[in-house]
Amino acid sequence: MVVPAHLQARALSPYAGHQIKYRTPVKFEFQFNLVCDDSWKVDLFQSCVNVGFFLGSLGIGYIADRFGRKVCLLATTLISAILGVLTAVAPDYTSLLLFRLGQGLVSKGSWTAGYTLITEFVGLGYRRTVAILYQVAFTVGLVLLSGLAYAVPHWRWLQLAVSLPTFLLLLCYWFVPESPRWLLSQKRNTQAVKIMDHIARKNGKLPPPDLKMLSLEEDVTEKLSPSFAGLFRTPHLRKHTFILMYLWFTSSVLYQGLIMHMGVTGGNLYLDFFYSALVEFPAAFIILVTIERFGRLYPLAGSNLVVGAACFFMIFISHDLHWLNIVVACVGRMGITLAFQMVCLVNAELYPTFLRNLGVMVCSSLCDLGGVITPFLVFRLMEDWQGLPLILFAALGLVAGGMTLLLPETKGVALPETIKDAENLRRKAKPKENKIYVQIQTSEFNSQAPERDASLGTGWQR
């Protein structure tokens, strides 16, 4: 786990020493001499992990699509845990930055590989639920982190406390299988059949007798090899990629920016962080209630408009009304949490299987770029006026709300398997989830027979 820099470094902005009181102050800034002319290194420390996220997005997504979700998940988890321990014992500022950069390179890949894996395991009826619950676990971690940071005031022990349990995730090797969808896209049908047979039996359903003849319905002339060019090859995929990049960038800047702005202008870092983390739980409930009734696009657009409006209203709230600032900031935090969780789901649903993990990683790399510049935007702009970052946040959120409506609705639509499927998402086709397409080779014509549907329980065992 990567400890948020504003908790790890105890909010070492130029304002922190004057506006925030801590239970047991740790002289982090004096240990690494991050004061006076070197105070900019605090911003660099907060941005470093996002630089790692950005660079890792360029390679980890390809690895997951080329070598498998499970391999990527386990390898990145192991490396992240090791680097987390090394960060806790870093002897100087330079090594601290290098370890944190390395952790950023792999930790996002671990999260994304896991997210892609679970969305590919389940059918249409379960996809939204498991996708949201996967992200709720992140919110649980934030709530627990605020209490842990209060109980463990020294940043080295805090980093160690969140890094060591990560090694337990390696037990997934024995419990989590590879994605059947990915195996099919790589022509590894035997393994895919074995896994789906196991899933069906665990769900108390008999596998169909013709399961062994399973294969993807695809254009035989199309190569199912991931490539960066594939994200921009066709008009709709190209447009979706650019819009998703902007939505990821906006989500990152607004999410991290609101947290940092509250840390600088708030009263108690731990309580403010705790309150703002709590509002992410209602965000998950709102998504579960509205996503199937109103679709993906309207909740996503609305959540961006909410956070944009919240940031706009915060400009005019007096600093003496601290409680009102916290309430409006929490509303904005809930809105951007909705946007973050929704864009994750929509991103995964817009790309074909063999490009899905790469598409999520490349588009979300703009999230990492936003995370790199956000500390500089917040802390440097606030030197001129504390409301200046909020004007920028409001503009970004309102524009994101409008751009969202340019994407196709994916409610009730099966995950695309090929580029042709992804291009045709705007067409009102009947969902074909919970079906396996089989091709029967005849000895006389050596050609494909009409497809037959074989029902299989696709909900992962619970």
N, C-alpha and C positions, 0 to 999 in steps of 0.2 A: 504494500500500500504506500502511496505517496502522500505524506502529510502536507496539507495546504500550507503554503509558505507564510501566509499571514498568521497562522498559529505556530508554525515551527520557529519562525524568526521573531515572534511576538510583535508583529506589526511594526517593523523598524523603519517606518517612514519618518520624514522630518517632523510630522505632527504628533507621532505616537507618544513621545516622551512627555508631551504637555497635556494631552487630552485623554489618555487612557491609563487607568491605574490597574495594576496586576496584583494578584495575591502574593506571589513571590517572584519579583523581577529577576530575570536571568540576564547577565551582562553579555549577551550574544554579540552585540555591536562592539563591545570593548575587546572581546575575545579575538575577533577577526578585524578589529580596527575599522569598523564601518561607520565612521562618524565624519562630520565636517565635509571636507572635499571628497571623501570616499563614500558618502551616503548613497550615491547613485548605484553602488554595488548591491545595495539592498533590493532595488528594483530589478537588477540583473539576476539576483538570486531567485526572485519570484518568477521571473520570465524563463529561467533556464530549463525548467522541466517542460514548459510548453514548446521550447525549441526542440527538445527531444521528441515530444509528441509529433511535431511537424515533420522532422526528419524521418522518424519511424514510420509515419504514414506512407511514405514513399516506397518502403520496402516490405513492411510487415504484412500489409494487405495482399501483396503479390504472393508472399510465402503461404498465407492461409489459403489462397485460391489455387496455388500450384501444388502444395504438399499436404494440404488438409487442415481443417479447423482444429482438430484435436492436437496435432503435432505443434501447431502454432501456439495454442492455448497453454500447453504444458511447458514448452521451451521458454516462452516469454514470462510465465509465472515464476519459474525457477530463477531466471536471470534477475527479475525484478526484486525477488526476495533477497538474493545475495547482495545486490547493490544497495538495497535498503539498509542492511546491516552495516555495510561499508560506509554508508553516509553517516550513520550514527557514531562511527569511530574516526571520521575524517580528521586528520591532524591540522589541516590548514584550509584557507578559503578556496584555493585553487582546486585541491582534491575534492572538496565538498561540491563545487560546481560540476566537476567531471562526473562524479558519482550520480549526482542529481540529473545531469544530462543523460547519462546512460540509463537511468531508471525511466526517464521519460521516453527514451527510444523504444522500450519494450512494454511498459505497463499499459499504454493505450492499446497496443496490439493484443494484449491478453484480454482486455475488456471487450474489444470489438469482436475477437474470435469467439468468445463465449456468447456474445449477443447474437451473432450470426448463426451460431450452432443451435441455439434453442429455438430461434424463429424458423429454422429449417426442419427441426424435429417434428413440429406440431402442425396440425391442420388449421384451416381457416377459422374454425370455431374457438380455437385455443390461442391463436397467435397473439392477439391483442393482450390477452390476460398475462401470458408468460413474459411478453415484452415489457409490460408495465411493472410487473412484480420484480423482474430482473433489475430494473432501475430503482425500485423502491428500496432494494437492499442497499443501494448507494446512499439513499436518504437515511436509512437506519445507521449506517456507518458515520454519517455527519453528526447525527444526534449523539451517538456514543463518543465520538471524537471530542466534542465540546466538553463532556464530563471528564474524559480521560486526560485532556490537556490541562484541565483545572487540577486534577489529582496528581498529575506528573508534570510539574512546572519546568523541569529541565529539558531542553529540546532534544538532547542526545538520548535520554531515557525514553522520551516520548516516541522518537523515531524508531528506537529498538522495540518498543512495546507494540507498534503496529506492523513491524516488519517480520518478526519471528513467526506469528501465526500464519503468515502467507505460505509458509512451507507446507502447511496442512493441505492446501489446495492441490498439491501434487497427488493426493489420493484419488483425484478424479481419473487418473490413468486406469484404475480398476473398475470404475463405476460409470464413466461417460464414454459412449461409443462415438465413432466418427459419424459425420452427417451423411445419411443415405442419399440425399440430393446431390451432394458433392461427389460421392462415390459413383453415382450414375453418370454425372457429367464427365467423369474420367474413365468411363467404360469399365468400371470395377463392379460389375453387376452381381457377382457371386457374394461379395462382402455386403453389398447393399441389401440383397435378399435375406441374408442371414440376420442382419440387424433388424430389419423390418419384421421378420418372422418372430424375433425375440420381443419386439415392442408389442406386436399383436397379441402374443400369448400373455404378456404381463398385463395387458388391458382386458384379459378374459375373452378375447376374440380369436376365432380360428383363422389362420391365414388362408387366403384363397388358393385353390389348387393350382392355378396357373401363375402363381407369384414368381416362380423360377424363370419365367419367360419375360420378366420385367425389363423394360428399357425406356429411356426418355423418348418422347415424341419430339423429333427434331428434324431439321433440314440436313440431309446427309452431306451437303456441300459446305456447311458452316463449321468452322473450327471452334471447338469449345476450349480455347486456350486464353487465359486472362492476359490482357495487355492494357496499358494506359490509353492507347489509341482507341480501344474499343469503347471507352467512355464518351468519346466525341465523334464516333464513326457515323452515326445517323442523326438526322435533325432533332428528333424528340429527345433522344438520349443526351445530345449536346446541350439542349436547352435545360433539361432537368438537372444536368450536372452543374451548370453555372448558377442556377437558382438555388440549388441545395448548398453550394459552396457559400453563397451569401447568407443563407439562413443559418448555417453552422457558425459562420464568422460573427453574425449578430448575436446569436445565442451565447457564445463564449464571452464576448465583450460585455453584454448586459448582465450575465450571470455573475461573472467574477467582478465586474465593475461595481455592481450593487453591494456585494459583500465587502469589497475594499472601502467603498464610500461610507458604509455603515461603520466599519472598523475605525475610520479616521474621525468621523463626526459623532460617533456614539459615546455611551458612557461606560459600559462594561463589555469588554470584548467577548468574554465567554457567554454571558447571557444574551447579548445581541446575536451572536452566532447561533446559539441554541434556539432562540425564538424564530430566526429566519429559516433554520433547518426544519423546524416543526411544520411550517406552512407547506412544505413539500409533500406531506402526507395527504392533505386535502387535494392537492394537485393530482395525485395518482387516482384518487377516488373520482374526481371530476372526469378524468379521461375515461375511466372504465364505464362511467354512466353515459357519457355523451358520444363516445367514439363510434358506436354502432348505430346510434340514433341520427346523428348529424354528419357522420363520415369523418374523414381525416382532415380535410382542408379547412372547414369552417372553425373547428376548435383550434387548429394551428394558427390560422390567421387572427382569430380573436385573441388568443393568448399573447401574440406579439403586439397587438394594439393595446392590450391592457398594460403591459409593462411599459410601452412607450408613453401612454397617458400618465401612469404612475410617476415616471421620471419627470415628466413635464410639470405635474402638480407639486412635486417635491421642491422645485425651484422657488416656489412662492411661499413655502412654509417657513416660518420663523425658526431659528435654531433654538429658541427658548422652549418651543413646543416639541420637546424631544420625543414624547410619547406618540404624537401625531406623525412625526417623521418615521418612527419605527413602524407604525401601522401601515402607512402608505408604502414604505420600502418592502414590508412583508407581502403586501398585495402584489407589488412588482416582482418580488422574488417568486411568488406562487405562479404568476403569469409566465415568467421566463422558464420556470421549471416545467410547466406544461409544454412550452415551445420546445424545450430541450428533449423531453421524452417523446413528443410527437414527431420531431424531425428524425430522430433515431428510427422510429417505426416506419415512417414514410420512405426514408432513404433506402432501407432494406427491401421495401416492397416495389421499388421502381426499377431495380436492376435484375437481369437474368442470373441464374444460379452461379455460372462460372465467372461472373463479374461482380457478384454481390458483395463479397468481403472487400475486394479492391475498391469498389465504388463507395462503400461506406468510409473506408480509410482515406481515400483521396479527397472526397468532399469534406469530411470532418477535419482534414488537415488545415482548412481555413479556420476551424475552431481553435486549433493550436496557434495559428498565426495571430488570431485575436487575443489569445492568452498571453502571447509574448509582448504585445504592445499595450495591453490593458494597464499594467502597473505604471507605465510611463504616462499613459493618458490620464489616469486618475491622479496620481501624486504630483505630476508636473503641472497639469492644468489647474489643480486646486491651489497652486502657489499664486496664481493670478486671481482666481475667484472660485469658491467652493461649488457654485452652481454650474460652472462651465462644463464639467463632464456630464452633468444631467441633461444639458441641452443636446449634446452629441448622442447620448443614450436614447433620448426621446425620438430623435430623427431616425436613428437606426431601426428602432422598434416599429415605428409607423410605416416605414418603407417596406420592412420585412412582411408586415401584415398584408400589404397590397400584392407583393410578389408571390406570396404563397398561393394565391388564387389562380396563378398561371400553371400550376401543376395539375396533373390528372388525379381524379378521385380513385383511391384504391380500395374503398370499402367493398367487401364482398367479391373481390377479384383474387384469383389464385396467384401465387407467386410466379412471375414469368420465368421460363426455363431457357428461352433463347432470345436473341436480339429482336427477332420478329415479334415475339410475345410482348417484349418491352415497348416496342414501337406502337403496338396496337392497344395499349392500355386505355386510351381514350374512347375506344369503341365499347359499347354496352354489351359485352359478351357475358354469357352465363358463367357463373363460377364453376370451375372444374376440379375443385379441391376434393380431397378424400377419394380420389380416383387414381388408378395406376394405368398407364397406357402401355399396352403390350403389342409387340409386333410378331407375327407368326410367319416364318419363312416356309414357303411351299417348295417342294423339290421340283415340281413341274415348271413353275414360272420363275422361281427364285426372286420373288417380289414380295412386297409388303401387303398383307391382307388388311382389311378394315380393322380399326381399333376396337378393342373390347374393354369394358370397364370391369375392374375387379375391386370390390370394396375392401378397404383395410382400415382398421382403427388407427388413426394417426396421432391421437393424444398421447403424449409421453406419460409414462407411469408416474403416479403421484403417491 
